[in-house]
Amino acid sequence: MPRNGRYLSELLSHAGGGQSRTVILCGAMKPLRSTPDSFLTETETDGWQNLRLAMARVQQETPGIYLTDGDQLHNVFDVEKHREVVDGKVTQARFVRSFKPYPNPAIDFVRDT
């Protein structure tokens, strides 16, 4: 998600007017829907909390591209995604502060797997 957000920022700046927009990307470890016809409950997914935060803060934030993570917003240029993998499966994913400079767009703007 941080890479996608940085790529989106680059696209918006080339399209003009990108610096005047606020975009919040939100995701979840478990999606909001288990099937096309049924939504998961608050206890089954963190998607509702992330969506609620994005909707509440999109009008208040300084223009830029942000990510939701539980009860926090992160600027896409300040974080990287950290995954914990057990037996080949992602068990937890969170955004951690990035201490390296902004990545090279030619290398960084690739599909985040």
C-alpha positions as CSV (number, residue, x, y, z in Angstrom):
1,M,0.0,0.0,0.0
2,P,2.8,2.5,0.7
3,R,4.2,1.9,-2.8
4,N,0.8,2.2,-4.4
5,G,0.2,5.4,-2.5
6,R,3.5,6.9,-3.6
7,Y,2.8,5.9,-7.2
8,L,-0.7,7.5,-7.0
9,S,0.9,10.7,-5.7
10,E,3.3,10.7,-8.6
11,L,0.4,10.2,-11.1
12,L,-1.7,13.0,-9.5
13,S,1.2,15.4,-9.6
14,H,1.7,14.8,-13.3
15,A,-2.0,15.1,-13.9
16,G,-2.0,18.5,-12.3
17,G,-3.7,19.5,-9.1
18,G,-2.5,16.5,-7.2
19,Q,-1.1,18.6,-4.3
20,S,-4.6,19.9,-3.6
21,R,-6.2,16.5,-3.0
22,T,-6.5,14.3,0.0
23,V,-6.7,10.6,-0.7
24,I,-6.9,7.9,2.0
25,L,-6.2,4.3,1.1
26,C,-7.7,1.8,3.5
27,G,-7.4,-2.0,3.5
28,A,-7.8,-4.8,6.0
29,M,-6.2,-8.1,6.9
30,K,-9.7,-9.6,6.4
31,P,-12.0,-8.0,3.8
32,L,-15.3,-6.5,4.7
33,R,-17.2,-9.2,2.8
34,S,-16.8,-13.0,3.1
35,T,-18.9,-13.5,0.1
36,P,-20.5,-11.1,-2.4
37,D,-23.7,-11.2,-0.4
38,S,-22.5,-11.0,3.2
39,F,-20.5,-8.5,5.2
40,L,-18.3,-9.5,8.1
41,T,-19.0,-8.0,11.6
42,E,-16.8,-5.5,13.5
43,T,-15.2,-8.4,15.4
44,E,-14.3,-10.4,12.3
45,T,-12.5,-7.6,10.3
46,D,-10.6,-4.4,10.9
47,G,-12.0,-3.1,7.6
48,W,-14.9,-1.2,9.2
49,Q,-12.6,0.6,11.6
50,N,-10.2,1.6,8.8
51,L,-13.1,2.7,6.5
52,R,-14.7,4.8,9.3
53,L,-11.4,6.5,10.1
54,A,-10.8,7.3,6.4
55,M,-14.3,8.8,6.0
56,A,-14.0,10.8,9.2
57,R,-10.6,12.3,8.4
58,V,-10.6,12.8,4.6
59,Q,-12.0,16.4,5.0
60,Q,-9.7,17.3,7.9
61,E,-6.2,16.2,6.7
62,T,-3.7,18.3,4.9
63,P,-3.7,17.4,1.2
64,G,-1.7,14.3,0.5
65,I,-1.9,10.5,0.2
66,Y,-2.5,8.6,3.5
67,L,-3.0,5.0,4.6
68,T,-5.2,3.7,7.5
69,D,-3.9,1.3,10.0
70,G,-6.3,0.6,12.9
71,D,-6.8,4.0,14.5
72,Q,-4.0,5.9,12.8
73,L,-3.3,7.6,9.5
74,H,0.1,7.4,7.9
75,N,1.6,9.6,5.1
76,V,2.7,7.2,2.3
77,F,6.1,8.8,2.3
78,D,6.7,8.0,6.0
79,V,6.0,4.3,6.2
80,E,6.8,0.9,4.8
81,K,4.7,-2.3,5.2
82,H,6.1,-4.9,7.5
83,R,4.7,-8.5,7.3
84,E,5.1,-11.3,9.8
85,V,5.0,-14.6,8.0
86,V,4.5,-18.0,9.8
87,D,4.6,-21.2,7.8
88,G,4.4,-19.3,4.5
89,K,1.3,-17.3,5.6
90,V,1.1,-13.6,6.5
91,T,-0.1,-13.6,10.1
92,Q,0.2,-9.8,10.7
93,A,0.9,-6.8,8.6
94,R,1.5,-3.3,9.8
95,F,3.0,0.0,8.7
96,V,6.4,0.9,10.3
97,R,8.2,4.2,10.1
98,S,10.6,4.4,7.2
99,F,14.0,5.7,8.0
100,K,15.3,5.6,4.5
101,P,14.9,8.5,2.0
102,Y,12.1,8.6,-0.5
103,P,12.7,5.6,-2.9
104,N,13.7,5.8,-6.5
105,P,10.4,5.8,-8.5
106,A,11.9,3.6,-11.3
107,I,12.6,0.9,-8.7
108,D,9.9,1.5,-6.1
109,F,6.8,1.8,-8.2
110,V,6.2,-1.9,-8.7
111,R,3.4,-4.2,-7.5
112,D,3.6,-4.6,-3.8
113,T,3.4,-8.4,-3.1
